[in-house]
């Protein structure tokens, strides 16, 4: 057993990135992949020369290191694509992110007015309780807009009512809500840009699979080994360390030992494969972690142009399809014949539910019917088709997942030479770049560095470790906190009142001390406001009392208004940031 | 210009944004108020000097009861500005000091 040897389970973005980092550190890892293709859920499948993604994958990262690695791998094979994705609803196309003029035109004046009224109602009389996703969205957009643009699609993706989805989940899904960042950007400009709003993104000429193939080649060339069709059957451990992995390579059962183990397989599956078995409560937690699955029905249509978008979000409740990919609009190289179009009808489901278990030919007929119903052409135009089922596509953030995941994490911490990475490996909604980051950091940990992988994609703490991410305020937090601290009204009123009182008191005493015709001094005019005031010692005290009183009132009002306007300003910035972030909402699925 | 006093260092930055209490930098407040007072008197005096007339600044001259040597002339405007600056600085610094003491005490 090599002191620095490493075994990586899974050749998705996270596992391959870990392999890449090991090669960089001079270690040749063994990467075991269950399927016959690298890339995991970001792989590219091929059928008769047509290439297609399992869901679309844009290559866009705020992390410079990840961008650099992508460029290093693909170079000129990286295409720059102008994004176009719209929402299909009521047989109309709505710009995404939503644009008021376009939405108004498509919805019509009556519906738009009703949406506006519903929005106003939500703003002025929000629901007091905000525990569900439904309530969360309604309080921000109004019920009508929620029913139009949020309810159907969200329920299609997650397969449960929006009433059952926790509000926390919505808040977690929406990034860029850091008030400090929003305030900083509002004041000084610059800063973050919501990912979905990036109008251009990179995309490999032949789909994401091309990228992962390069990673595979790089690892193999660097002394590592990526083995496909190798299914891990058990993970043996002893004395708090993983000792060996048993896998089946399609022909025979093999064992492999190493110093370090990194797993990107679904964390619940990993728990079940551990030998000896984990405690019952850990197994139970693993059992309760849920994943959403996904079916893509690829229809090859004998038509050059169907729609110009790379993908459509289908919000129409009349059809079951959730998203439609148009692969040639991602890259023209995705289809072998430009007179034909391949579209991917995406159905979100649970493993072994009726949709998942539907035979391929039924799924194809179903997808063809829906395509025709949406007005993209009759079934007769479909000349070929292909079905891909993807299990463990989306980790489900249900009401128990946090507790279950914590149980599992606590147990896995007991293994000194095991790390879990990637979306499924961490049961976390990581995008490709985040998954890769976890892989890279895990590999670095094996080489002596200390990184907490669970802070990746948790923006704040992640930033503290990795300054390459630009989602930080343009001015230091401390400065912003100082600038927006509230003024103590009572203290300011007292201080201001005291100064006013002292000024008038001193002025009166000064005149008295100078002598002469004191009583006829111009200062006596103050008596018009301060009843009982005279230019005398007694009058000086009376003036102090009056001035203090009025100064106190003025000071309190000043501090109150200062705090109020500041709060309104901050509230407006937060609302704006919230709206901007919500524009990104559907891209997070 | 400002310092802040935090209620709890364990608070998140967004909570801090609202829980922080503004503390004034007394010297800076004094300096700012001094400049405002000084400039105010300088401008007010010279405005009347430029306007001219048979009696220049019959009311503003009353300031001379407090600011010895002050006149409604250009030279007087400089003297008045100096007095105003001194008074403003003292008032501002004192106000900042009182505010800070009270705000800290109330924390």
Interface residues (C-beta under 8 A of the other chain):
Chain A: X178 X179 X180 X183 X477 X480 X481 X482 X483 X484 X485 X486 X487 X488 X490 X491 X492 X494 X495 X496 X498 X499 X502 X503 X507 X510 X511 X514 X521 X522 X570
Chain B: X2 X3 X4 X6 X13 X14 X16 X17 X18 X20 X21 X22 X23 X62 X65 X66 X91 X94 X95 X96 X98 X99 X100 X102 X103 X106
